[in-house]
Amino acid sequence: MAAELSTSINIKEPRWDQGTFVGRAKHFFTVTDPRNILLSNEQLEHAHKIITDYRQGVVSPGLTEDELWRAKYVFDSAFHPDTGEKMILIGRMSAQVPMNMTITGCMMTFYKTTPAVLLWQWINQSFNAIVNYTNRSGDAPITVSQLGTAYVSATTGAVVTALGLNALTKHVSPLFGRFVPFAAVAAANCINIPLMRQRELQHGIPITDENDNRLGESTKAAQQAISQVVVSRILMASPGMAIPPFLMNHLEKKAFLKKFPWMSAPIQVGLVGFCLVFATPLCCALFPQKSSMSVSRLEPELQEKIRANHPGVERVYFNKGL
């Protein structure tokens, strides 16, 4: 008879070493796995029960370590880490690739007319708002006012950037015009994420020592965290919005797409999807989720407080968010 699974496995942390890029990449490939959105409510509730029981020291009969980790990632893919509520389907990390490939593919196919730009930039920012609301932090909750301000500002920024660049690219190579949606998305991310996390920039985010003892809140840590998220989000969009334009520019000169022009959108969506399957987890993994910085880079008053109360601490740690 097989031995019962130990209850000492730390399922609060990811399965793989988050100190290495490879470990973080494995973690995010699992977190963003699109197959998780196909799971039934019964499968989600079963994973919920396994994890809830395990946290209370109860091991399901015959449960293996691999099954426990699979249940943990299924649980994490559908239930909010702070509130425990089941998340909106399209707001889950596992929906990022199918949703973004569809929206991005259409943004890059229908970018030549003002109504099309308005429609698809609005759809993209509406989706971003749902994702940001769904994945909001329980420690620094997003208010409806903040959500609305970020939504309107990001949509306006994306549309203005797209329409402005469309006007500028009318007299240059059509290939340049294909990169307009990427510039609009990059501009929207630079607006949307800091606005969505403005409370953190104003009041700071929790910082801890290496043993997770809370040391205070830092706006400097918030600035670093948000900068890293903006960079990773822009790079995440880059392959899907930079590689397909070259391919589509070449393919649209061929007889096939001239004969079947309606195939342009499905091909573009497929190309973007292929890029996003790899870009999404790899760019999430660029920076450690548990980021760190030297005490000497914190606010002067916080440096004094830490050196007075915790003289041995040289680095502080914080959750950078996604």
N, C-alpha and C positions, 0 to 999 in steps of 0.2 A: 504494500500500500504506500502511495507517494506521500511524502511529508507535507504537512500543511504549510502554505506560504507564510513567510515571516511578516510581521506587522511593522517592521522597522524600516521598510523602504520609504524614502522621502519623496512622496508624490507631489509635494508643494513645489519642488524644483523640476526643471526639464530633465529628461532621461539622459541627455548627452552633455558633455562638458561645455559650459557656456563661455569658458575662457579662450576657446579656440574658434576660428571661423568655421571650420568643418563641423564642429559640434553644434554651433548656432544654426548652420545651414540645414543640418539633419532635423533639428527641432522645427524650423520654420517650414521645411518641406512637408512635415507632418501636420503642422497647424493649418497651413493653407491648402491642404489636399482637397480639391474640388469634389471628390467622391463623398465627402462628409455631408454635403447638402442633400444627398440622395437618401440619407438614413431616415428610417421611419420613426415616428414618435415612440413606438415600442422599443426600438433599439436605443434611442436616446435615454428613455426612462430606465432601461436595463443598465446602461453605463452609469447613470446617475445613482442608481441603487448600489452598484458595486463600489463606487468611489465614496459615497456617503457612509456605507457600512464599514469600509476599510479605514476611514478616518476615525471611526468610533471603535476600532480594534476588532471588528467582525470581518472574517475572511469567508467569502463564498466558497462552498465545498468544491474542491477540484480546481480552484482558480490557479492559473500559472502566472509567473511574473510578466510574460509577454502579453497575456490577456489583461492583466492589471494596467499595464502601460497603454495598451490600446484603448481600454475603457477611459483612462485618464484623458487621452487626447480627444476622444469622442466627446467626453464631458466638457472639456475646455472649449471645444469648437462650438458648442451650443448654449452653454450657460455662463452668465456674466460672473466674473471672478469675485466681485464685491457684493453684488445684490443676490446672486444665486438664481436670478430670473432667466427664463429661456429667452434668448436674444432673437430679434427680428431676423428672419431667414436671410434676406439680401444684405443685412448689415454684418453678418458673420464673416470672419477671415476666410473661411472656406468658399465663400461666394465671390471673393475678390477677383479671381481669374475669369470665371464665366461672365460676371457682370462687366468688368473692365474691358474684356476683349470685345464684347458686343458694343458697348458705348464708345470705346476708343476707335474701333473699326469704323463705326458709322461717322464719328467726328472727322476721321481722316478721308472718308469717301465723299461726304457731303459737306465740303468746306468752302465751296466757291460762291454761294449766294448768301446774302444777309439773313433771310429767314432760316436757312439750314444751320448757319453758325449760331444764331440765337437759340434755336430749338435744342441742338445737341450740347452746347455749352451749359444750357439750363438743366438738361437731363443729367449731365455729368456732375454738376454742383449739387443737384438735388440728391443724387446717389451719395456723394461725399458727405452731405449733411446727415443722411441716414446712418452711414458708417460711423461718423464721429459721435452721433448721439448713442448709437448702439454700444459702442466701445468706450463710452465716457467713464471717467474714473470715479469710484465711490468716495475717494479721499478729497477730490476737488470737482464736485458735480457741475455739469454745464447747465446754466439756466436757459430758459426759453429765449430770453432777451439776447444772451450771448450767441446762442445758436442762430437766431434770426439775423443778428448783425453780421456774423461770419458768413452766413449763407448769401445774403444780399451783396456783401462786399466782394466775396470771391466770385460770384456770378458776374457782377459788374466788371470786375477786373479781367476776368477771362474773356468776356464779350468785347470789351474795349480793346484788349490786346489783339484778339483775333481779327476784329474788323479793321483796326489800324494797320496791322501787318498785311492783311489782304489787300488794302488800298496801296500799300507800298510795293507789293510784289506783282502788281498787274503789269509792270513794265520790265520784269526780269524773267528768268527761266521758270517754266511751270513747276520744276522740281522744288524751287524755294517755297512756292505756295503750299506744297505738301507738308512743310514743317511748321506752318502757322499754328495748327492745333496743339503741337507740342509746346510751343512758346506760350500759348494761352493757358495750358494746363500747369506749366512751370510757374507762371505769374500767379495763377489762382492758388497754388500750394503755398507760395510765399505770403499770400494774404490770409488764406483760410486757417492754416494751422496756428500761427501766432494769435489770431483773433479768437480762435476756438479755445486756446489755452492762456488767454490773457490774465485770468485769475492767478495762474502760476507765475507769470511774469511780474505781477503786482505784489503778490504775497509770498512767493517762493514755493519750492517743492520740498517734501521731507528728505533729509539726508541722514545717513546712518554710518556707523563704523563697520568694519568688516564682519562683525558679529551681529549685525542688524539692530544694534542699540541706537535709538533715535537721538540725534544730536541737535536738531532744530530744523528750520526751513531756510532755503537759500534761493534768491532770485538769480544769482550767478549760475547755479546748477540748472535752474530752469532755462536760462538762455542757452547753455550748452546742449541740454536735452532737446529743446525745440529746434535748434540749428541742425542737430544730427538727424532728426525726424524729417525736416524739410529736405535736406540733402538726399536721404534714402528714398523719400517719396518721388523726388524728381528723377533720380537715377533709375528707380523702379519703372517709371514710365518711358525712360529713354530708349531701350532696345525695341519695344513695341511701336514706338512712334518715330524712330530713326531708321530702322532697317527696312520695314515695309515700303516707305516712300520710294526708295531706290528700286526695289523689286517691282512695285506697281508701275512706276514710270517706264520701266523696261517692258513689262507684260502688256500694258495698254497699247503699245505700238505693234503688238503681234496680232495675227489674223483672228485668233480665238476670241479675244476680248472685244475686237471690233465687230465680230459676228454676234457675240453674246455679251453685250455691255452690262446686263443685269447681274452677271457673275462677279463683277468688280467688288461689290460689298461683301458677299460671302467669302471671297478669297482674301480680302483685306482683314476681315474678322478672324479668319483662320490663322493668318500669318501673325497677327497681333497676339492671339491666344497662345500660339506656340512660344512666342517670346516671353509672354507673361508667366507661363508655367514655371520658367526658370528664373526670370528677373524678380518676381515677387518674393520668393523665399530668400534668394541670394542677397537682395538689397536690404531686406529686413535684417539679415545676418551681418551686415557691414559693421555695425556698432553693437557692443554688448547691451543686452536689455538692462542689465544692472551696470550702469555706467559709473565712472568715477572721475574725480579730479583732486588735485592737491589742495590741502587746507590753505596754502598761501594764495590761492586764486579766489577764495571766498571773500565775502564782504568783511571789511576790517573788524566790525563789532562782533561778527560771528567767529572770526579767527581768534579774537581775544577770549571769547566765551569757551571755545573748544580747548584752547591751550591752557586755560585756567582749570577747567573741569575734567578734561581728558588729555593730559600732557603727552601721552604716547601716540596719539592719533596723528598720522601724517597725510592720510588720504580719506576721503569721504565717498560714499556710494549712494546712488539714487536710481529710481526707475525712470528711464528716458521716455517711456510710452512708445506707441506705434503711430 
